[in-house]
Amino acid sequence: MQAMTAEGLAAAIRSGERNAVDAVEAAFARIDEVDASVGAFLELWRDEAAERAADIDRRRDEGSPLGPLAGVPTALKDNMSLAGHELNCGSRILAGYRAPYTAGAVERLVAADAVPVGRVNMDEFAMGSSCENSALATTRNPWHPAMAPGGSSGGSAAAVAAAEAPLALGSDTGGSIRQPAAFCGVVGVTPTYGRVSRYGLVAFASSLDQIGPLARNVRDAALALGAIAGPDPRDSTCSEEPACDFLERIEDGIEGVKVGTIREVGTSALESDAARGFEQALETLARCGAELVEVSVPLVEAAVATYYVLANSEASANLARFDGSRYGHRAAGARSLAEMYTGSRSEGFGPEVKRRIILGTFALSSGYYDAYYGRAARIAGALRQQFSEAFDQAELLVTPTSPSGAFQLGERVDDPLAMYLSDVFTTPTSLAGIPGISVPCGLDSRGLPLGLQILAAPFAEGTALRAARAFERETGFECRPEAVP
Amino acid sequence: MSLGVEEVRRIAELARLRISAREETTFASQLSEIVDYIDQLREFDGGTASQDDTHAATETADSDLPRPASAADGALLDQFLDNAPASLDRFLLVPQVKATPGGEE
């Protein structure tokens, strides 16, 4: 059962060849078998998942049509609401918080008859690139237990790579779906800004946050994206663009499609294995029939700095709500409201969250606002324009997903800037609001996966998925991590 | 530019964060390094794009329209209150705004 794709499993359950109840049981058996060494899950929802699965089987037996993800066990990142369940966002400050309502994307997932099986680990408030900033658990890369799974959706990527669930939802603000997908050898899709509702997602940086799927292959990712995308009046930034069937043309290939590399994406940031992996990926794309061109997006070089100003400025405002008054941790013994605010926040937030709030507060503070936030905002606008012009010359753009394969746990925790620089290839597209997919492109010399990032113009996820599928077919990559066979 | 311990403490206060003396020193050095890196943005011309243009590649003009009014669900309020560290009737309970001299609540 664990080797089945989400698509295959759903089809088997719809046809009655398999039962959702068995699929869910098999997922929990696999989690029980391997999660002690992976550490992806923070909480399992065994009873509710079993009930949901039984209901799916019953509806099928009664002759009702089932959704496209019928009975597919799915992991949710710990920042998405599922009514009645605890949600911690990887933080102590939200200990004990129970979601009063269900996130829009999760609602759609469940309406498609997927079965949420539990919530998975993440960097606290999605701030990090290794999952090590989680206050709750350590997640290990299924390919090697000493390696980071990436972040911030490290739990989502690890759970899928370890075959604990065929699907997971993650969220991406500056690479948090794509980088862990690359590190764990799975497919991760960050959709266009506005494609998927963020209602019920804990906000980090609202102009950048997006929800997207992680899966073991491109078709499953496309299926899941089609299920969760679409308008939601409860998220005012959610686009009116209707949901579409991303599988419809996914096997059409990319013969004659212009695929651009970005001149200013320096290969100097790349480790030699990753550079070689990217070169090979370009050859593979050429074999798929793509016409390779070079385009210019000069401001990508400013992306990491721009991103860390904007994202942290927004975070400093968004995280002001965690003050001990309405939910989550409250410091004991405060004698005034201000003391309660400061005490609750100081006790509840971990060091990286504090660092980023301070950085964001600095960038927004009187005397520095124009030099930091104002300038970064102008650069982000210009970067978006440059991407738009690049897409006049090439239908798709490609970069490595990350400068290297997975790094070691502990290697960068004391050097935040080094951690930030690992987002060099993913932050530009977040700033531009365009979709990006990470698809596995082989292994490095240590036997760890590398990712190819495929970018498209706004709402052209279908084209990017088609290219990712053609690429996957050509490479024949299979996610078989040795540490959790 | 570099951030000193004093500056870090001042900003932390603005953000309602209390940090230890050791954290102040670590943060000052780490944040100085980060701000130094960010200062490279001076070299990039942001061009003519307007500042409010940071948000969204998507057209969200329609969403400026108010959505239709609908009745609030009282049950949802109860669930919100269940999450509150302290509540009284249907109100959140918090310490008084000003500390009482002598430290009594």
Chai-1 contact restraints between the chains, C-beta under 6 A:
chainA,res_idxA,chainB,res_idxB,connection_type,confidence,min_distance_angstrom,max_distance_angstrom,comment,restraint_id
A,Y97,B,N83,contact,1.0,0.0,6.0,A-B,restraint_1
A,P100,B,L76,contact,1.0,0.0,6.0,A-B,restraint_2
A,P100,B,Q79,contact,1.0,0.0,6.0,A-B,restraint_3
A,P100,B,F80,contact,1.0,0.0,6.0,A-B,restraint_4
A,Y193,B,A56,contact,1.0,0.0,6.0,A-B,restraint_5
A,Y193,B,A57,contact,1.0,0.0,6.0,A-B,restraint_6
A,Y193,B,T58,contact,1.0,0.0,6.0,A-B,restraint_7
A,G194,B,A56,contact,1.0,0.0,6.0,A-B,restraint_8
A,G194,B,T58,contact,1.0,0.0,6.0,A-B,restraint_9
A,S207,B,T54,contact,1.0,0.0,6.0,A-B,restraint_10
A,S207,B,H55,contact,1.0,0.0,6.0,A-B,restraint_11
A,P233,B,R67,contact,1.0,0.0,6.0,A-B,restraint_12
A,S236,B,S63,contact,1.0,0.0,6.0,A-B,restraint_13
A,T237,B,A56,contact,1.0,0.0,6.0,A-B,restraint_14
A,T237,B,T60,contact,1.0,0.0,6.0,A-B,restraint_15
A,S239,B,T58,contact,1.0,0.0,6.0,A-B,restraint_16
A,A302,B,L41,contact,1.0,0.0,6.0,A-B,restraint_17
A,A302,B,F44,contact,1.0,0.0,6.0,A-B,restraint_18
A,A305,B,I38,contact,1.0,0.0,6.0,A-B,restraint_19
A,A305,B,Q40,contact,1.0,0.0,6.0,A-B,restraint_20
A,A305,B,L41,contact,1.0,0.0,6.0,A-B,restraint_21
A,V309,B,I38,contact,1.0,0.0,6.0,A-B,restraint_22
A,S325,B,L92,contact,1.0,0.0,6.0,A-B,restraint_23
A,S325,B,V94,contact,1.0,0.0,6.0,A-B,restraint_24
A,R326,B,A84,contact,1.0,0.0,6.0,A-B,restraint_25
A,Y327,B,N83,contact,1.0,0.0,6.0,A-B,restraint_26
A,R330,B,P85,contact,1.0,0.0,6.0,A-B,restraint_27
A,A334,B,P95,contact,1.0,0.0,6.0,A-B,restraint_28
A,R335,B,A99,contact,1.0,0.0,6.0,A-B,restraint_29
A,R335,B,G103,contact,1.0,0.0,6.0,A-B,restraint_30
A,S336,B,P95,contact,1.0,0.0,6.0,A-B,restraint_31
A,S336,B,A99,contact,1.0,0.0,6.0,A-B,restraint_32
A,L337,B,V94,contact,1.0,0.0,6.0,A-B,restraint_33
A,L337,B,P95,contact,1.0,0.0,6.0,A-B,restraint_34
A,L337,B,V97,contact,1.0,0.0,6.0,A-B,restraint_35
A,M340,B,P95,contact,1.0,0.0,6.0,A-B,restraint_36
A,Y341,B,R16,contact,1.0,0.0,6.0,A-B,restraint_37
A,T342,B,R16,contact,1.0,0.0,6.0,A-B,restraint_38
A,T342,B,R18,contact,1.0,0.0,6.0,A-B,restraint_39
A,R345,B,R16,contact,1.0,0.0,6.0,A-B,restraint_40
A,R345,B,L17,contact,1.0,0.0,6.0,A-B,restraint_41
A,S346,B,L17,contact,1.0,0.0,6.0,A-B,restraint_42
A,S346,B,R18,contact,1.0,0.0,6.0,A-B,restraint_43
A,K354,B,L17,contact,1.0,0.0,6.0,A-B,restraint_44
A,I357,B,A15,contact,1.0,0.0,6.0,A-B,restraint_45
A,I358,B,I11,contact,1.0,0.0,6.0,A-B,restraint_46
A,I358,B,A12,contact,1.0,0.0,6.0,A-B,restraint_47
A,T361,B,I11,contact,1.0,0.0,6.0,A-B,restraint_48
A,T361,B,L14,contact,1.0,0.0,6.0,A-B,restraint_49
A,T361,B,A15,contact,1.0,0.0,6.0,A-B,restraint_50
A,F362,B,I11,contact,1.0,0.0,6.0,A-B,restraint_51
A,R375,B,L41,contact,1.0,0.0,6.0,A-B,restraint_52
A,A377,B,Q51,contact,1.0,0.0,6.0,A-B,restraint_53
A,A377,B,T54,contact,1.0,0.0,6.0,A-B,restraint_54
A,R378,B,G46,contact,1.0,0.0,6.0,A-B,restraint_55
A,R378,B,A49,contact,1.0,0.0,6.0,A-B,restraint_56
A,R378,B,Q51,contact,1.0,0.0,6.0,A-B,restraint_57
A,I379,B,F44,contact,1.0,0.0,6.0,A-B,restraint_58
A,I379,B,G46,contact,1.0,0.0,6.0,A-B,restraint_59
A,A380,B,T54,contact,1.0,0.0,6.0,A-B,restraint_60
A,G381,B,A49,contact,1.0,0.0,6.0,A-B,restraint_61
A,G381,B,D53,contact,1.0,0.0,6.0,A-B,restraint_62
A,G381,B,T54,contact,1.0,0.0,6.0,A-B,restraint_63
A,A382,B,G46,contact,1.0,0.0,6.0,A-B,restraint_64
A,A382,B,G47,contact,1.0,0.0,6.0,A-B,restraint_65
A,A382,B,A49,contact,1.0,0.0,6.0,A-B,restraint_66
A,Q385,B,A49,contact,1.0,0.0,6.0,A-B,restraint_67
A,P416,B,Q30,contact,1.0,0.0,6.0,A-B,restraint_68
A,L417,B,E33,contact,1.0,0.0,6.0,A-B,restraint_69
A,L417,B,I34,contact,1.0,0.0,6.0,A-B,restraint_70
A,L417,B,Y37,contact,1.0,0.0,6.0,A-B,restraint_71
A,G433,B,A56,contact,1.0,0.0,6.0,A-B,restraint_72
A,G433,B,A57,contact,1.0,0.0,6.0,A-B,restraint_73
A,P458,B,A57,contact,1.0,0.0,6.0,A-B,restraint_74
